[in-house]
Amino acid sequence: MNFKTEQDQFDKIKWFDSMKAGKDMCGSYEFCGSCKGEWRYPCARAAHRYQNGFIRLAVLRKQN
């Protein structure tokens, strides 16, 4: 499956979930932690990174 096809499926799922919840569900799925907000196929790319074990880490610096 390619990113476009996968993104189309995610868009449908997000639409129905959002209508059911009464709010935008973007950012609420497990793979959303791997999202970089790409303009093309963000959910498909995030799901791919999530499934392959790629994650985003934040580094916090302690202020003195």
C-alpha positions, 0 to 999 in steps of 0.5 A: 500500500502506498502513502496516498492510499493509506492516508485516504483511509486514515482521513476517513477514519479520522472524519468518522471518529471526529464526527462521533466525538464532536471534536477533531481527533487529529493527534489522538491516535497512538501513531500521532507521537511519530507525526512530523506534520508533513504536508503530504500524507502526515498520518501515513508517514507517522504510522509508518514511523511508528510501526517501524519503531521510529519515535520523536524524542524531546530533550529538555535542558534544566535551567539553573 
